[in-house]
Amino acid sequence: MAEPERTEPRLRPAPLLFEPAEAAADPEHFFDLESIEDPRELLARATELTHAFRAATDRSMEFQAIAAAQLADPRRFDRLTPAAIAERAEWTEDYAKRMVEFGRELLRANTTD
């Protein structure tokens, strides 16, 4: 299922906490990679960042799933439907359902550890 076409501009991603705000304001600046002249060093540092971003993405997705599961919890008087969760997170409803289930699995795993 295709995502609905956006009418408003997409927001910039949240700034990463460990990059100084003044550096983040410069669109040409990216974790000081532009200043590295040695291609070996540039490849090593860019690879480190790639791994860090992938790990951060995976971890933040787990927190999204946990939050979705908590918001959809039938024990909550103010629980949200998958459609409402999808709207808040800018997901499709099908994806929201899958994230709710993934979050429930994560929560069950945390209670059995």
C-alpha positions as CSV (number, residue, x, y, z in Angstrom):
1,M,0.0,0.0,0.0
2,A,1.4,3.4,-1.0
3,E,1.9,6.2,1.5
4,P,-0.4,9.2,0.9
5,E,1.2,12.0,-0.9
6,R,2.5,14.8,1.4
7,T,1.1,18.3,1.0
8,E,3.4,19.8,3.7
9,P,7.2,19.9,3.6
10,R,9.0,17.1,5.4
11,L,10.6,18.1,8.6
12,R,14.3,17.8,9.0
13,P,15.4,15.0,11.2
14,A,16.1,15.8,14.8
15,P,19.7,17.0,15.3
16,L,22.0,14.3,16.7
17,L,22.9,15.2,20.3
18,F,26.7,14.8,19.9
19,E,27.1,17.2,17.0
20,P,27.4,20.8,18.0
21,A,24.4,22.9,17.0
22,E,26.5,25.5,15.2
23,A,28.0,22.7,13.1
24,A,24.6,21.2,12.4
25,A,23.4,24.6,11.1
26,D,26.0,24.5,8.3
27,P,24.4,22.3,5.6
28,E,27.9,21.4,4.2
29,H,29.0,20.1,7.6
30,F,28.5,16.5,8.5
31,F,30.3,15.2,11.6
32,D,33.5,16.9,10.3
33,L,33.8,14.3,7.5
34,E,34.3,17.1,4.9
35,S,37.5,18.1,6.6
36,I,39.1,14.6,6.4
37,E,41.5,14.5,3.5
38,D,43.0,11.0,3.8
39,P,40.5,8.7,2.0
40,R,41.4,5.8,4.3
41,E,40.6,7.8,7.3
42,L,37.4,9.2,5.6
43,L,36.3,5.6,4.8
44,A,36.9,4.4,8.3
45,R,35.1,7.4,10.0
46,A,32.2,7.3,7.5
47,T,31.9,3.5,8.2
48,E,31.9,4.1,11.9
49,L,29.1,6.6,11.5
50,T,27.1,4.3,9.3
51,H,27.2,1.5,11.9
52,A,26.3,4.0,14.7
53,F,23.3,5.3,12.7
54,R,22.1,1.8,11.9
55,A,22.3,0.8,15.6
56,A,20.5,4.1,16.6
57,T,17.8,3.4,14.0
58,D,17.3,-0.1,15.2
59,R,17.1,1.0,18.8
60,S,14.8,3.9,18.1
61,M,12.5,1.7,16.1
62,E,12.2,-0.6,19.1
63,F,11.2,2.3,21.2
64,Q,8.6,3.3,18.6
65,A,7.2,-0.2,18.7
66,I,7.1,-0.2,22.5
67,A,5.3,3.1,22.5
68,A,2.8,1.9,19.8
69,A,2.1,-1.2,21.9
70,Q,1.5,0.8,25.0
71,L,-0.7,3.3,23.2
72,A,-2.8,0.4,21.8
73,D,-3.0,-1.5,25.1
74,P,-6.7,-2.5,25.6
75,R,-6.3,-1.9,29.3
76,R,-5.8,1.8,28.7
77,F,-9.0,3.9,28.9
78,D,-7.4,6.3,26.4
79,R,-6.0,3.6,24.1
80,L,-5.5,4.5,20.4
81,T,-6.5,2.5,17.4
82,P,-3.9,1.4,14.9
83,A,-5.3,4.1,12.5
84,A,-4.7,6.8,15.1
85,I,-1.2,5.5,15.9
86,A,-0.4,5.4,12.2
87,E,-1.5,9.0,11.8
88,R,0.6,10.2,14.7
89,A,3.7,8.3,13.5
90,E,3.1,9.0,9.8
91,W,2.8,5.2,9.1
92,T,0.3,3.2,7.2
93,E,-2.3,1.5,9.3
94,D,-0.9,-1.9,8.4
95,Y,2.6,-0.9,9.5
96,A,1.2,0.5,12.7
97,K,-0.5,-2.9,13.4
98,R,2.8,-4.7,12.8
99,M,4.7,-2.2,15.1
100,V,2.1,-2.7,17.8
101,E,2.6,-6.5,17.7
102,F,6.4,-6.1,17.6
103,G,6.2,-3.8,20.6
104,R,4.1,-6.3,22.5
105,E,6.7,-9.0,21.7
106,L,9.5,-6.7,23.0
107,L,7.5,-5.9,26.2
108,R,6.8,-9.6,26.8
109,A,10.5,-10.4,26.3
110,N,11.4,-7.7,28.9
111,T,9.1,-9.1,31.5
112,T,10.4,-12.6,31.1
113,D,14.1,-11.7,31.4
